[in-house]
Amino acid sequence: MSSRRRRPVGRLAAQAADLSIAVPRVVAHRVARLSQSWPTPTAGDRRELHLMGAEKVAAFWESWNAMFVEGARANQRLWFAWMRSLWMPWTGSPFSPGAASARLQRTTFGILASGLAPVRRRAVGNAKRLGRAKRR
């Protein structure tokens, strides 16, 4: 089997599909759990509430950092392509309007996919973890 890299738009679509399945499951489980133990939440419920808030903050910062790193990489690739076109003009210029538009679109989808990856990882992990706890 060949190892093909998934295009950023495909990666973004796959992450969005995973999120559309995992997030409602996690929300439904947490709402049901908290509504059942509302007047006096147990220690496990309080731990789940704390985890819910802490993981959102952590996912936000991980997402922000991943988007920043991907943007920096995109700027570096653009700069190297520009310098290559100056130093070696015989290789062909990647700065035609069509190529620039395609590069901008790939870069944008890549940055979005990088930012969505930590959120997706946590949501899918929570869905698996809470799904296991539900069956017990």
JOSULSUL-V927416 format. One record per residue. N is the residue number from 1. RES is the residue in one small letter. SS is DSSP state (h for helix, s for strand, l for the rest). NEAR is the number of other ideal C-beta (glycine too) atoms within 12 Angstrom. D_LAST is the distance of its C-alpha to the last C-alpha in Angstrom with 2 decimals. Layout:
N_RES_SS_NEAR_D_LAST, N_RES_SS_NEAR_D_LAST
This chain:
1_m_l_3_38.72, 2_s_l_4_40.46, 3_s_l_5_38.80, 4_r_l_8_39.62, 5_r_l_11_38.87, 6_r_l_16_37.17, 7_r_l_16_39.43, 8_p_h_28_38.39, 9_v_h_19_38.21, 10_g_h_17_35.88, 11_r_h_26_33.67, 12_l_h_27_33.66, 13_a_h_19_32.84, 14_a_h_21_29.91, 15_q_h_32_28.50, 16_a_h_23_29.07, 17_a_h_17_27.31, 18_d_h_28_24.22, 19_l_h_28_24.33, 20_s_h_19_24.86, 21_i_h_20_21.56, 22_a_h_27_19.41, 23_v_h_24_20.89, 24_p_h_17_20.26, 25_r_h_24_16.56, 26_v_h_34_16.38, 27_v_h_20_18.72, 28_a_h_19_17.01, 29_h_h_28_13.63, 30_r_h_30_15.64, 31_v_h_19_18.00, 32_a_h_18_15.53, 33_r_h_24_13.81, 34_l_h_21_17.33, 35_s_h_13_18.83, 36_q_h_15_16.51, 37_s_l_18_17.42, 38_w_l_13_20.89, 39_p_l_9_23.35, 40_t_l_10_21.70, 41_p_l_18_19.12, 42_t_l_15_17.10, 43_a_h_11_17.73, 44_g_h_18_14.57, 45_d_h_24_15.90, 46_r_h_16_19.32, 47_r_h_16_18.24, 48_e_h_26_16.68, 49_l_h_21_19.99, 50_h_h_15_22.04, 51_l_h_22_20.35, 52_m_h_26_20.89, 53_g_h_15_24.58, 54_a_h_15_25.20, 55_e_h_26_23.85, 56_k_h_20_26.05, 57_v_h_16_29.06, 58_a_h_18_28.36, 59_a_h_28_27.84, 60_f_h_19_31.07, 61_w_h_18_33.07, 62_e_h_23_31.76, 63_s_h_29_32.61, 64_w_h_20_36.00, 65_n_h_18_36.79, 66_a_h_27_35.87, 67_m_h_27_38.09, 68_f_h_17_40.87, 69_v_h_20_40.79, 70_e_h_29_40.83, 71_g_h_21_43.70, 72_a_h_18_45.59, 73_r_h_18_45.21, 74_a_h_26_46.49, 75_n_h_17_49.45, 76_q_h_15_50.20, 77_r_h_20_50.18, 78_l_h_22_52.45, 79_w_h_14_54.79, 80_f_h_16_55.04, 81_a_h_24_55.77, 82_w_h_19_58.44, 83_m_h_16_60.00, 84_r_h_18_59.99, 85_s_h_20_61.81, 86_l_h_15_64.41, 87_w_h_11_64.94, 88_m_l_14_64.72, 89_p_h_13_65.72, 90_w_h_9_66.42, 91_t_h_12_62.68, 92_g_l_12_62.33, 93_s_l_17_61.07, 94_p_l_24_57.43, 95_f_l_20_58.53, 96_s_l_13_59.52, 97_p_h_11_58.13, 98_g_h_12_55.90, 99_a_h_17_54.53, 100_a_h_18_54.02, 101_s_h_14_52.12, 102_a_h_18_49.85, 103_r_h_23_49.30, 104_l_h_20_48.47, 105_q_h_19_45.96, 106_r_h_26_44.21, 107_t_h_27_44.23, 108_t_h_21_42.80, 109_f_h_28_39.93, 110_g_h_31_39.34, 111_i_h_28_39.22, 112_l_h_27_36.83, 113_a_h_32_34.50, 114_s_h_31_34.63, 115_g_h_31_33.78, 116_l_h_35_30.86, 117_a_h_30_29.29, 118_p_h_28_27.74, 119_v_h_32_26.35, 120_r_h_33_24.89, 121_r_h_24_23.44, 122_r_h_32_21.61, 123_a_h_34_20.47, 124_v_h_27_19.13, 125_g_h_21_17.47, 126_n_h_32_15.80, 127_a_h_27_14.72, 128_k_h_20_13.11, 129_r_h_23_11.52, 130_l_h_30_10.30, 131_g_h_18_9.22, 132_r_h_12_6.93, 133_a_h_19_5.58, 134_k_h_17_5.59, 135_r_h_9_3.80, 136_r_l_8_0.00
